[in-house]
């Protein structure tokens, strides 16, 4: 009888431990709008999920879900509690974000990793005061690599861009497109392939990663590459504030200290650089034409970039930001 009681007690302890472990495990739902094989889903979310798992000793897991809402609705989706985490491209919501345009300006040195780390540091010092991500927990900020012009028509010079029907993502890419004489077309990134394939657009402004991620090698065989890019794109990785507040205190502390902020931003930038290289390799393999802008076109683009920069800094100043100091810091940090 005593032996039976010992076994029963041992079984109860094991069962109790199992139930406790199950209770401690937390699963966060990720909403993503990019294609399944795009670098955001294939590299960035897995990278961030691994950081979260390691920081919490495996107590926090993630589950990726696609197609819950269109790209512009992602932040509201998380605020409404339909998902716990998401990624947003700031340019999809004109007027909602102004400070984020600083990181998108042309002329910054450095790759996506350098730009993303610089972006987070500038955000903390200058941009956080704008509270443009109010209602959500900001996990990380990142910029994609240099944005280039990809076309289904032969483009060799800046003059070839004038009048070209071009998908522009918003933000600084829209300002740059207008200055270059492009006829802007607004569609979300997942619709770019069919927009180009149908002839509704002749070109698109995107980073090199999109040649693989959005299959531009098939519908935009030509690239006019500007050293450093015509612009960059600003993204935020977000968590529901309500969900974060509901997490145990030790989990919150681990995420704040080991994941959120600069660590996440650096990792995301590294992933953008990696998928940029993959996109370039895919272009070479497909026999696409990548034309580097001539010295004359590089010189011609400088006053355009300067005018766009002046416009954006004016917008930031109107919001009460020391725009010149923020810009100078961004420039210095990316060049490190």
C-alpha positions as CSV (number, residue, x, y, z in Angstrom):
1,X,0.0,0.0,0.0
2,X,2.8,2.4,0.9
3,X,4.5,1.5,-2.4
4,X,1.3,2.4,-4.2
5,X,1.0,5.7,-2.4
6,X,4.6,6.5,-3.3
7,X,4.0,5.8,-7.0
8,X,0.7,7.8,-6.9
9,X,2.5,10.8,-5.2
10,X,5.3,10.6,-7.7
11,X,2.9,10.5,-10.6
12,X,1.0,13.5,-9.2
13,X,4.3,15.5,-8.9
14,X,5.2,14.7,-12.5
15,X,1.7,15.6,-13.7
16,X,1.7,18.7,-11.7
17,X,5.1,19.7,-13.1
18,X,3.9,19.0,-16.6
19,X,0.8,21.2,-16.1
20,X,2.9,23.9,-14.6
21,X,5.3,23.9,-17.6
22,X,2.4,24.0,-20.0
23,X,0.9,27.0,-18.0
24,X,4.2,28.8,-18.2
25,X,4.6,28.4,-22.0
26,X,3.3,31.4,-23.9
27,X,2.6,31.6,-27.6
28,X,2.6,34.9,-29.4
29,X,0.7,35.2,-32.7
30,X,2.5,37.0,-35.5
31,X,0.6,38.7,-38.3
32,X,2.6,39.2,-41.5
33,X,1.6,40.5,-44.9
34,X,4.6,39.5,-47.0
35,X,4.8,36.4,-49.2
36,X,5.7,33.2,-47.3
37,X,9.2,33.0,-48.9
38,X,10.0,36.7,-48.5
39,X,12.9,37.5,-46.2
40,X,10.6,39.1,-43.7
41,X,8.9,35.7,-43.1
42,X,11.8,33.4,-44.0
43,X,14.5,35.2,-42.1
44,X,13.4,38.2,-39.9
45,X,10.5,36.7,-38.0
46,X,12.4,33.4,-37.3
47,X,15.4,35.5,-36.2
48,X,13.3,37.6,-33.8
49,X,11.4,34.5,-32.6
50,X,14.8,32.8,-31.8
51,X,15.9,35.9,-29.8
52,X,12.6,35.9,-27.9
53,X,12.9,32.2,-27.1
54,X,16.5,32.4,-26.0
55,X,15.9,35.5,-23.8
56,X,12.9,33.7,-22.1
57,X,14.6,30.3,-21.7
58,X,12.1,28.8,-24.2
59,X,9.0,30.0,-22.3
60,X,7.8,32.2,-25.1
61,X,7.0,30.7,-28.6
62,X,5.6,32.3,-31.7
63,X,3.1,31.3,-34.4
64,X,3.2,33.0,-37.8
65,X,-0.1,33.7,-39.6
66,X,-0.4,35.3,-43.0
67,X,-3.2,37.2,-44.7
68,X,-5.0,38.4,-41.6
69,X,-5.2,42.0,-42.9
70,X,-3.7,44.1,-45.7
71,X,-0.4,45.9,-45.0
72,X,-1.8,49.3,-44.0
73,X,-4.1,47.7,-41.4
74,X,-1.5,45.8,-39.5
75,X,-0.9,48.2,-36.6
76,X,-4.6,48.5,-35.9
77,X,-4.9,44.7,-36.1
78,X,-2.5,44.4,-33.2
79,X,-4.1,47.2,-31.3
80,X,-7.5,45.4,-31.6
81,X,-6.0,42.2,-30.2
82,X,-6.4,40.1,-33.4
83,X,-2.6,39.4,-33.3
84,X,0.1,39.9,-30.8
85,X,2.9,41.1,-33.1
86,X,3.3,42.5,-36.6
87,X,5.6,44.4,-39.0
88,X,4.5,47.7,-40.6
89,X,5.9,49.7,-43.4
90,X,5.5,53.3,-42.4
91,X,5.0,54.7,-45.9
92,X,1.7,52.8,-46.3
93,X,0.0,55.3,-44.0
94,X,0.7,58.8,-45.1
95,X,0.1,61.4,-42.4
96,X,0.3,58.9,-39.6
97,X,4.1,58.8,-39.5
98,X,6.4,61.8,-40.0
99,X,9.5,61.1,-37.9
100,X,10.1,57.8,-39.6
101,X,10.8,59.6,-42.9
102,X,14.1,60.7,-41.5
103,X,15.6,57.2,-41.8
104,X,14.4,56.9,-45.4
105,X,16.3,59.9,-46.8
106,X,18.9,59.3,-49.5
107,X,22.6,60.0,-49.0
108,X,23.3,58.0,-45.8
109,X,26.3,55.7,-45.9
110,X,26.3,52.2,-44.5
111,X,24.4,49.1,-45.1
112,X,21.0,48.1,-43.7
113,X,22.5,46.9,-40.4
114,X,24.3,50.2,-39.8
115,X,21.2,52.2,-40.8
116,X,18.9,50.2,-38.5
117,X,21.2,50.6,-35.5
118,X,21.5,54.3,-36.2
119,X,17.8,54.6,-36.7
120,X,17.1,53.1,-33.2
121,X,19.6,55.4,-31.5
122,X,18.2,58.5,-33.3
123,X,14.6,57.4,-32.4
124,X,15.5,57.2,-28.7
125,X,17.1,60.6,-28.7
126,X,14.9,62.6,-31.0
127,X,11.9,60.7,-32.5
128,X,10.3,58.9,-29.5
129,X,8.9,62.2,-28.3
130,X,6.5,62.2,-31.3
131,X,4.9,59.0,-29.9
132,X,3.9,57.9,-33.4
133,X,3.6,54.2,-32.3
134,X,1.2,55.1,-29.5
135,X,-0.9,52.1,-28.4
136,X,1.7,49.4,-29.3
137,X,5.0,48.2,-27.9
138,X,7.9,49.1,-30.3
139,X,10.2,46.0,-30.5
140,X,12.6,47.3,-33.2
141,X,13.1,49.7,-36.1
142,X,14.8,48.9,-39.3
143,X,15.4,50.1,-42.8
144,X,15.7,48.0,-45.9
145,X,18.8,48.3,-48.1
146,X,19.2,51.1,-50.7
147,X,16.0,51.5,-52.7
148,X,16.6,51.2,-56.5
149,X,14.4,51.6,-59.6
150,X,13.5,48.3,-61.3
151,X,11.8,48.4,-64.7
152,X,10.3,46.2,-67.5
153,X,11.7,48.8,-69.9
154,X,15.3,49.4,-70.8
155,X,16.5,52.2,-68.4
156,X,20.1,53.5,-68.6
157,X,19.9,57.1,-67.3
158,X,17.8,59.3,-65.0
159,X,16.2,60.8,-68.1
160,X,14.8,57.4,-69.0
161,X,12.7,57.6,-65.7
162,X,10.8,60.7,-66.7
163,X,7.1,59.7,-67.2
164,X,7.6,56.1,-66.2
165,X,4.6,54.6,-64.5
166,X,6.1,53.4,-61.2
167,X,4.8,51.7,-58.1
168,X,6.0,53.9,-55.2
169,X,5.6,52.6,-51.6
170,X,5.0,56.0,-50.0
171,X,7.1,58.0,-47.6
172,X,10.3,59.3,-49.0
173,X,10.1,57.1,-52.1
174,X,7.0,59.1,-53.1
175,X,8.9,62.4,-52.6
176,X,11.8,61.1,-54.7
177,X,9.5,59.7,-57.4
178,X,7.8,63.0,-57.8
179,X,11.2,64.8,-58.1
180,X,12.4,62.3,-60.7
181,X,9.3,62.8,-62.8
182,X,7.9,59.3,-62.2
183,X,4.1,58.8,-62.5
184,X,3.4,57.3,-59.1
185,X,1.1,54.2,-58.7
186,X,0.2,53.1,-55.2
187,X,-0.3,49.4,-54.6
188,X,1.0,47.3,-51.6
189,X,4.1,45.3,-52.1
190,X,2.3,41.9,-52.4
191,X,0.6,43.3,-55.5
192,X,3.7,44.5,-57.3
193,X,4.3,41.3,-59.4
194,X,0.8,41.3,-60.9
195,X,0.9,45.1,-61.4
196,X,4.1,44.9,-63.4
197,X,3.0,41.7,-65.2
198,X,-0.3,43.3,-66.3
199,X,1.4,46.4,-67.7
200,X,-0.4,48.6,-65.2
201,X,3.1,49.8,-64.1
202,X,6.4,50.0,-65.9
203,X,8.6,50.1,-62.9
204,X,8.9,49.8,-59.1
205,X,11.0,51.4,-56.4
206,X,12.2,48.7,-54.1
207,X,15.5,47.4,-52.6
208,X,17.5,44.6,-54.3
209,X,16.0,41.9,-52.1
210,X,12.7,42.3,-53.9
211,X,14.2,40.8,-57.0
212,X,14.0,37.5,-55.2
213,X,11.4,38.2,-52.5
214,X,8.8,39.6,-55.0
215,X,10.1,37.8,-58.1
216,X,11.0,41.0,-59.9
217,X,13.6,39.0,-61.9
218,X,10.5,37.8,-64.0
219,X,8.7,41.1,-64.5
220,X,11.3,43.9,-64.2
221,X,14.5,42.7,-65.9
222,X,16.3,46.1,-65.7
223,X,17.7,48.0,-62.7
224,X,19.1,51.5,-62.7
225,X,21.2,51.4,-59.5
226,X,22.1,54.6,-57.7
227,X,25.1,54.2,-55.3
228,X,23.6,54.3,-51.8
229,X,20.1,54.1,-53.2
230,X,17.4,56.7,-54.2
231,X,15.9,56.2,-50.7
232,X,15.5,53.7,-47.9
233,X,12.3,52.2,-46.5
234,X,11.3,52.4,-42.8
235,X,9.7,49.5,-40.9
236,X,8.7,48.8,-37.3
237,X,8.2,45.5,-35.6
238,X,5.4,45.9,-33.1
239,X,3.8,44.0,-30.2
240,X,0.4,44.6,-28.6
241,X,0.9,46.8,-25.6
242,X,-1.9,45.0,-23.8
243,X,-0.3,41.6,-24.5
244,X,3.1,42.8,-23.3
245,X,1.6,44.2,-20.1
246,X,-0.1,40.8,-19.5
247,X,3.2,38.9,-19.6
248,X,4.9,37.9,-16.3
249,X,7.3,40.5,-15.0
250,X,10.4,38.3,-15.5
251,X,9.4,37.8,-19.2
252,X,8.9,41.5,-19.7
253,X,12.3,42.3,-18.2
254,X,14.1,39.7,-20.4
255,X,12.5,41.0,-23.5
256,X,13.3,44.6,-22.7
257,X,16.9,43.9,-21.8
258,X,17.9,41.2,-24.4
259,X,15.6,41.7,-27.4
260,X,13.7,44.9,-27.9
261,X,15.4,48.0,-29.2
262,X,18.9,48.0,-30.6
263,X,19.5,44.2,-30.5
264,X,16.4,43.5,-32.5
265,X,17.0,46.4,-34.9
266,X,20.6,45.2,-35.5
267,X,19.5,41.7,-36.3
268,X,16.8,42.9,-38.7
269,X,19.2,45.1,-40.5
270,X,21.6,42.1,-40.9
271,X,18.8,40.1,-42.4
272,X,18.0,42.9,-44.9
273,X,21.6,42.9,-46.0
274,X,21.6,39.1,-46.4
275,X,18.4,39.1,-48.6
276,X,19.7,42.0,-50.6
277,X,22.7,39.9,-51.6
278,X,20.3,37.0,-52.4
279,X,18.3,39.3,-54.7
280,X,21.3,40.5,-56.5
281,X,22.5,37.0,-57.1
282,X,19.1,36.0,-58.4
283,X,19.3,38.8,-60.9
284,X,22.6,37.7,-62.2
285,X,21.4,34.1,-62.5
286,X,18.3,35.3,-64.4
287,X,20.4,37.3,-66.8
288,X,18.8,40.6,-65.8
289,X,20.5,43.9,-66.6
290,X,21.8,46.0,-63.7
291,X,23.1,49.4,-64.8
292,X,25.1,51.6,-62.4
293,X,24.2,55.2,-62.6
294,X,26.8,57.3,-64.5
295,X,28.9,60.0,-62.8
296,X,26.7,62.6,-64.5
297,X,23.5,61.0,-63.2
298,X,25.0,60.7,-59.7
299,X,25.8,64.4,-59.8
300,X,22.4,65.2,-61.2
301,X,20.7,63.3,-58.3
302,X,22.5,65.2,-55.6
303,X,20.3,68.4,-55.8
304,X,17.2,66.2,-56.0
305,X,18.3,64.3,-52.8
306,X,19.1,67.7,-51.1
307,X,15.7,69.1,-52.0
308,X,13.9,66.0,-50.6
309,X,16.0,66.1,-47.5
310,X,15.2,69.8,-46.9
311,X,11.4,69.0,-47.3
312,X,11.5,66.2,-44.8
313,X,13.5,68.1,-42.3
314,X,11.0,70.9,-42.6
315,X,8.2,68.4,-41.8
316,X,10.1,67.2,-38.7
317,X,10.8,70.7,-37.5
318,X,7.1,71.5,-37.8
319,X,6.5,68.6,-35.4
320,X,8.9,70.1,-32.8
321,X,11.9,67.9,-33.5
322,X,15.4,69.3,-33.8
323,X,15.5,68.0,-37.3
324,X,19.0,69.1,-38.3
325,X,20.5,67.5,-35.1
326,X,18.6,64.3,-35.7
327,X,19.7,64.2,-39.3
328,X,23.3,64.9,-38.4
329,X,23.2,62.1,-35.8
330,X,21.7,59.6,-38.3
331,X,24.4,60.5,-40.9
332,X,27.2,60.1,-38.4
333,X,25.9,56.9,-36.9
334,X,25.4,55.1,-40.3
335,X,28.9,56.1,-41.4
336,X,30.5,54.5,-38.3
